[in-house]
């Protein structure tokens, strides 16, 4: 569409799991539609937290599976596609590839290589069969205070970014209007592809003055590969641009003998900037804690274009308010992360994995406590799954078999240790497990003797999401609940749902993070009514969090009061108004409209 | 009847192998070491034969440094009854060659007197695929290599081998040597009760000298280098460009 005809209002739109990072492709589009890039939040979160890097393929499969029901005729063939290929079934990805040409990322070699396959299957799967999501999708009214995009705006953007940085082609923009799950649909008209902090700053400054709403997009739009990261090997501190793909950073620091403090299923495509903006959790959380601890410094562009330099690499810095924490986990609503300094722990050579069964939930809890005491410094994962998860995984995952005899154990636990001395760590783990078995905490168990066995154990845990979408409809909740109450909600939900569906409980027990999945053959309002608002109310009553690691986004923005007091929400609103007075950043997300 | 199973400790199958900076060999410090996957299959097959009643005892044996005991523990945790550890820590420049290993295993076989020796068809570190055959030759026993199915009765073993044209079935008089192929079985996991039991099982330690085997080698490894890296490819925008490149750069048209 020629620039002169572009007179639609502007709004920005976040898509995919990285909800914002430097490589953001800014997405300006007509705003009146209900939609929002929120579905991906659940997907992103899922990918974030429920899969590990250990099995990229598993993750890829998982991702692919999420799209399965969207693709007409289920024509996705290759098993074990890479996450990038998986995009084949989704428009968002084909857009990714189509715009990649002129500005190929420095990182993400694989994505380039596989372009052909991807486009081919994208073509095959082009017809998206709309699932009936209406009951789940939130509806948003456009705020009339936002301005309307005009041809002057477009010319201005072109003057900053050049012709190739401003995308107006309808087909290319259209594909970015569908989120990963196909849950929301937008009508964007303009996509901006900035390459540097300065460009981001100019765009925001302009949008702020014009009051054009902006939604930054991260992961998988990878246009700014990020410059070569800078590494401080003495202190193990990595400094890089927000557009670096997590997996590339991971291999970068691994070559130097360190690891990234977070690991998640989407690592092949998600950007570090997006991880930080969403405060991604993931599989190393129990060991290395949240990004609030690992991130040492940030460079952030505020809504008026101000570049806020907080890019220090100090472990200790008690001068004034620690502002960077505002931007970690604020989902892009306060500013856009453009550079990151992050502390990386040393890479340890010895990893051991055990897969155990327990007879009841109380044993799992006791086992966790015992593991904290006895495995202390080497414990790196403590994941639990109930019997239903295992049955589902065995039924739907190819090549997966239960390492334990098929006795009807009620719970399964995966324990991983990471340490510096193979024989010492193994002896320690064995001694702990044997004692737990004598104490009756563990009913049975196996210890991986090599890496492929370890991957097989992880495959079961990581494959649950993938297996669950094969049933049909999945209602997913990501809750933080005190460990001793954590399984009660699963049982209560089972009672409520009855024959209508199947309830799965699994998650990061070590972090008190439950993934509650309710499976059913199709989405229905009746089912939803059984689940919501019950699940939020119940969690609120236990003083839990309705979003442990997936974020709020659009889907749960109005639900924030279940987890935060009204005073806290008010203060958040004041901060939002202070940093983004025109509310141009990621509108309608995170906070309820009523307080803004 | 007794079954002797040879196992080897190697760099884990899933580890990306790196050459040592001094180029004397492959980096093994701080690298995950595991039982050679084909040896796991050999142990599993021996255990299944014992469980089926065709054998009464499974003895695992290895040749290697002190840490190789871990590999024997794995075999014991899978279910082997006892183990023999032939201690030898080779210099990187003088690794043990298949003939030497076969000689050591022959000495063990003569001591232990098994009805069957099962080995992996090859180790994934040196990929020699020779030890089993050499052992059979030294012992003058029949051999069934690359076994994909093994049936054992009192005096003979029936072995199916996957060959190019289909499946070859051979019949061996016992005692015999069998080497395992990938599809023979799916090895079991080491369960906690079995790991516990394995702790009280005996690992007998001997040296090559005890067995009267000369381990001197005539071969010296001079240098180990990485294969040259593949050059990055290019993405062309049109068929014409491809034809042009094929014609003028590759000169194949």
Contacts between the chains, C-beta under 8 A, distances in Angstrom:
chain1	res1	chain2	res2	distance
A	112	B	235	6.9
A	113	B	233	7.9
A	115	B	235	7.5
A	349	B	30	4.0
A	349	B	31	7.3
A	349	B	32	7.3
A	350	B	32	7.4
A	351	B	32	7.5
A	355	B	189	8.0
A	356	B	192	8.0
A	403	B	189	4.8
A	404	B	191	7.7
A	422	B	32	7.2
A	422	B	33	7.9
A	423	B	67	7.6
A	423	B	70	6.8
A	426	B	70	7.9
A	430	B	195	6.0
A	433	B	192	5.6
A	433	B	195	8.0
A	434	B	192	6.4
A	434	B	195	7.3
A	434	B	196	5.4
A	437	B	192	5.3
A	437	B	193	7.7
A	437	B	196	7.7
A	442	B	192	7.0
A	444	B	191	6.6
A	444	B	192	6.7
A	444	B	193	7.7
A	445	B	191	6.8
A	445	B	192	4.4
A	446	B	189	3.9
A	446	B	190	6.2
A	446	B	191	5.2
A	446	B	192	7.1
A	447	B	189	7.7
A	447	B	190	5.7
A	447	B	192	7.2
A	447	B	195	6.4
A	448	B	189	7.5
A	449	B	34	6.4
A	449	B	35	6.6
A	449	B	40	7.9
A	449	B	74	4.8
A	449	B	77	7.4
A	449	B	78	8.0
A	449	B	189	7.4
A	449	B	190	5.5
A	450	B	12	5.4
A	450	B	13	6.7
A	450	B	14	7.4
A	450	B	32	7.6
A	450	B	34	3.5
A	450	B	35	6.7
A	450	B	37	7.8
A	450	B	40	8.0
A	451	B	12	4.8
A	451	B	13	6.9
A	451	B	14	3.6
A	451	B	15	6.9
A	451	B	32	6.0
A	451	B	34	7.0
A	452	B	13	6.1
A	452	B	14	5.7
A	452	B	37	7.8
A	453	B	189	6.3
A	455	B	14	7.0
